[in-house]
Amino acid sequence: MSSRCPSASAKVRRPLATRDTSGQWWNASPNAARAFRVADEAPFVTWLSSRVTASNSQSVALKATAYDHLRAQRIEPPLTGRWHRLLAAAVRLRERGLVKDTAAQMSLPLSISSLPRAL
């Protein structure tokens, strides 16, 4: 019999699977997905902003779309606080884009000097 110290041979184990907000299980083994990185933030927010359908960053549809995208990219979702900030950033980016597009389509004069003539 060998007398090894249990703590010396103990390994940190990761869970075999995790559950997302939709209740679905997916594999979380080291080969399955990589961690979400800072470099992933901007492309993820840009991609997600084009799929925003409501101004609620906590909508189930937005979260499910985001989880599905990360799963397809084999990226683990970030922690809760960062996750909420990224969802909110996608909604803000979409709102800014809508305001910019709306302003570009307006036919009213935008200069202050032309306002009295428009009234």
C-alpha positions, 0 to 999 in steps of 0.5 A, a space after each residue: 500500500 502506498 500512503 499518499 497525501 490525499 491533497 497532493 493527488 487531488 485535482 480540481 474538477 470542473 462540472 460535467 455540464 452546466 444549465 443555461 437560463 432556458 434550462 437546457 444542459 450543455 457540456 462544460 468539459 475543457 474541450 467543449 468551450 473556452 472562456 469568454 475573453 475581453 476580445 470577445 466583448 465588442 464582436 459579441 455586443 455588435 452581433 447581439 445588437 442587431 438581434 435586439 427586438 425590445 428595449 429590455 436587456 433582461 428579456 428571455 428572448 435576448 438571453 436565449 439568442 445570446 446563449 445560443 450564439 455563444 454555444 455555437 461559437 463554443 464560448 462559455 458565457 461570462 459571469 452574471 454581472 458581466 453578462 448583464 452589462 453586455 446585454 445592456 450594452 447591446 440594447 444601448 447600441 441598438 437604440 443609438 443605431 435606431 436614433 441615428 437611422 431615424 435622424 438620417 431619414 428625417 426630411 425636416 431641416 436640422 439647422 436652427 436658423 431655418 426653424 422659423 421658416 419651418 413653423 
